[in-house]
Every structure is written in structure tokens, then in C-alpha cells.
Amino acid sequence: MAEPQTIETTLTAKVEQALNTIRPYLEADGGDIRISEISKEGVLKVEFLGNCAGCTMSSMTFRAGVEEAVKRLVPEIRSVEAIN
């Protein structure tokens, strides 16, 4: 029997869906992104992986892609931070 979903798992699933909208673009350049933490205050912390971790364009990708997609699709998230 499956466990009932909590607010945290539902929120994580919604954030993953939002990240999946931009993930193909990151993967095309050899990178990816993962959720590091979602605080109770609605702060999402993400980590760039692969080529995105050291890319000089990652700050632009973060603002124009990640942050915009998450805030648009998951209004419960108040802010998004990249930890790397």
C-alpha cells in the first residue's frame, strides 16, 4: 500500500515538474539540475550538475530559466537559490 503524500512530497513533485520543463535544455549542454532543499518558508535551493556547474552562463540560465519556470508553475516557492 502506498503512503499518502505529504505537503512536502507534493511540493517536491511540483518543483520537479517545473524543473523538467527546462531540464532538456540543460541536458543538451551536458548538464542537469537537482533540488537540494525546500525550506518551510518556500525557499528552493538547487544545485547545477555536470557542465552547468562550472558554466559562466549558469547565472543567466538560473534567472531566465530555472527561477522563472519554478515561480510560474509553483507559486508556493517564494525564492530560488543556486548553491553552486
C-alpha positions in Angstrom: 0.0 0.0 0.0 1.4 3.4 -1.0 2.0 6.0 1.7 -0.2 9.1 1.5 1.6 12.1 0.0 2.5 14.9 2.4 2.6 18.6 1.6 6.4 18.3 1.3 6.4 15.4 -1.2 3.6 17.2 -3.2 5.6 20.4 -3.3 8.8 18.5 -4.3 6.8 16.8 -7.1 5.6 20.1 -8.4 9.1 21.6 -8.3 10.4 18.6 -10.2 7.7 19.1 -12.9 8.8 22.7 -13.2 12.4 21.7 -13.5 11.5 19.1 -16.1 10.3 22.0 -18.4 13.9 23.3 -18.6 15.9 20.1 -18.0 16.1 19.2 -21.7 18.0 22.5 -22.4 20.4 21.8 -19.6 21.0 18.2 -20.7 21.6 19.4 -24.3 24.7 21.2 -22.9 25.8 18.2 -20.8 24.3 19.5 -17.5 21.4 19.0 -15.2 19.9 20.4 -12.0 18.7 18.9 -8.8 16.8 20.0 -5.8 19.0 20.4 -2.7 16.4 21.7 -0.3 13.0 23.2 0.0 12.5 25.2 3.3 9.3 25.6 5.1 9.5 29.3 4.2 9.3 28.4 0.5 13.0 28.8 -0.4 14.1 26.4 -3.0 17.8 25.6 -3.2 19.1 23.9 -6.3 22.4 22.6 -7.5 23.7 22.7 -11.1 25.3 19.4 -12.2 27.6 18.4 -15.0 28.7 21.1 -17.4 26.2 23.5 -15.8 28.1 23.5 -12.5 31.0 25.5 -13.9 29.4 27.3 -16.8 29.9 31.0 -17.0 26.3 31.3 -18.3 24.8 29.5 -15.4 23.7 32.7 -13.6 21.7 33.7 -16.7 20.3 30.2 -17.1 19.3 30.3 -13.5 17.5 33.7 -13.6 15.8 33.3 -17.0 15.1 29.6 -16.9 15.1 28.0 -13.5 13.8 30.7 -11.3 11.1 31.9 -13.9 9.8 28.3 -14.5 9.6 27.4 -10.8 8.0 30.6 -9.7 5.5 30.5 -12.6 4.5 26.8 -12.0 4.9 26.6 -8.2 3.6 29.8 -6.6 4.3 28.3 -3.1 8.0 28.9 -3.8 9.0 32.4 -2.7 12.6 32.4 -3.8 15.1 30.2 -5.6 18.8 30.0 -4.8 21.6 28.2 -6.6 24.0 26.7 -4.1 26.9 26.4 -6.6 
